[in-house]
Amino acid sequence: MPLAFNSISHGTIAFGFFNIESDMLLLGHYFIFADDFCETISSIAENSADYTYEAYCEGYQISDPEDTGDLMAAIHDIHYTGFIGDVYRKFPFPENQEGFKQKPYGSRNRDIMVALISKYTELSRIDFKIERENMNVSIGDYRFDRMSFHELIKYVWRGGYPRWEKEVRPAYVTAMKDTIIRRNDGLFKDISFDT
């Protein structure tokens, strides 16, 4: 379930997993697969001493809210519109609360998610830029201070809300954390994965 996060550029924006059967993340009007997000974060951490380093990952942008769809309406089985509606037709919200956990095998459904989102937009490049002087980070159009950026990373580590099923994380999430902890400098200094 996406949560509200503070950005410098756009105020409060939504970020997070939006369907427990997929590893796709929503960031405002971007959709990024979690493994690509984590690999990009790992790459930034590995190169954190390079003050000119910029990274990118591939993802999707849907600017029209009608094409994006209504997450809450889809979750509550009210109506299914846009891309998110298509996702919930394919992977409905679980009937019981116990089933509401982020699945660590969501990448298995990547081809299905690509086919669904391709009806609305094409794959594109999403730039990650680090402002070394103030440690702000831009992801596409959205700009975050260092602490808010840390919160995005920790959200993925936790499996968002409702958390990873049985606390089992995909290998790419663990690899991201291990890289950040090993480097523990610059942009990533003192990030805590305890909560």
Secondary structure, DSSP 8 states (H G I E B T S, - for coil): --EEEEETTTEEEEEEE--TT--EEEETTEEEEHHHHHHHHHHHHHTTT-TT-EEEEEEEE---HHHH--HHHHHTTS---HHHHHHHHHS---SSGGG-SB-TTGGGGHHHHHHHHTTT--EEEEEEEEETTTTEEEETTEEE-HHHHHHHHHHHHHTTTT-BGGG---HHHHHHHHHHHHH--GGGTT-----
